[in-house]
């Protein structure tokens, strides 16, 4: 792992000033990626030099045999399919003026970390988008598929969450598709802010709050994110099932160095990671809500 001296580079920041920057970045980033991290389980950190992650998907073997004596012909060969995904870097740079840094050092006042915090927000914003949807270099075709783009199940029956009872029906329909693929509860439900608000304000027959009914049905949590397109949502297997993960080469980190010309301190907030979908059946779109 990278140590403080490596991350400080040749910038004239003190160890304490660097820690102020890193702490501000981590707090901001963690706050903004908490939802996305709740949908996947982590792998790593593996090291910044890891540029590709390889994993195997096991093809299900035939059913077991029940009999009163040992039989022949019940064996299966392990069939593993190797998948390789490139690990991208998510980054945003910032600058601290030479005189601002000198003033902080001279007077002992804390550094103004607002710019670094803003960079952390942008990096965490990109992280959440990648986990939920994916990443596209050309704005059209996905180079990396996130959860929604990887879904192999789709409950597409029109069930507008603005009508009481429809959320219960849609979620039950999505659960049925997941269970048909042996993906059992608990699940998490992620919605666009519009559908989340409709669900939160919906009162079903007998004064029942539909939000609580849905949450009890799935056994997990209900999340909201603008990265889920309006009119859609998704059910995902609980991360404890091990089917949905994120591989970290490097978790959220700050590094600094000195500009050769101005002597300003330059900085970069970055992370290197990629979503890993072991089983695309563990995700169900709700594509018409």
C-alpha angles and dihedrals in degrees: 000000000000114000129214095262091053092047094047090055114179093325114126093233116130120237089253092051091049090051090051089055095045094046092050091048095048094048092049094045096045091051092053099042097043093101096050092045089053090063097054138038119236130246118196143308084244099179133275091263092067104103098165132036120207125195138167128234115208117221110224114256124226122280120283120258124238116202143134094250137033112272138196127240098043097110126108131194115235106252112200124181113204118219125189124197128182117236112229128204118236110202147161126184131217139184133222114198117244093235093046090055092046091051092051091049093047098047099031092234117146119265118257099251097177094108092049089048090052090052090050089053091052092049092048088047090056091045093054092047091051094049095047101037111002136238130289122189095195097038092246117056119049115240089182122029118217126197100288095044091048096052114128093187126065128183096199102168109123109254111159108208088214088077115075113248096021094098091055091049094047094047091047089051092051091047090053091055092049094047090049085063092048093255101138129192144307101083137169122225120211121192141179113254091254094056092039090056091047091051093045091053098042120111114193129203113313095019094291114158104235092208092062092045092052092047091051090049096054097040091217136069137297113229133188127212136162088220089074107084116245111264093029140080139166142227115215133186114257109267091238087074089069098227098109119050145152121222113215119202087174127002121217108315141167124215129180138196138169124261107239093219109035097024087227115147112250122199141188129204109202148154133185117214146126135202115251117205110193094175122023089192087071091075127068123188120217094206104173111041 
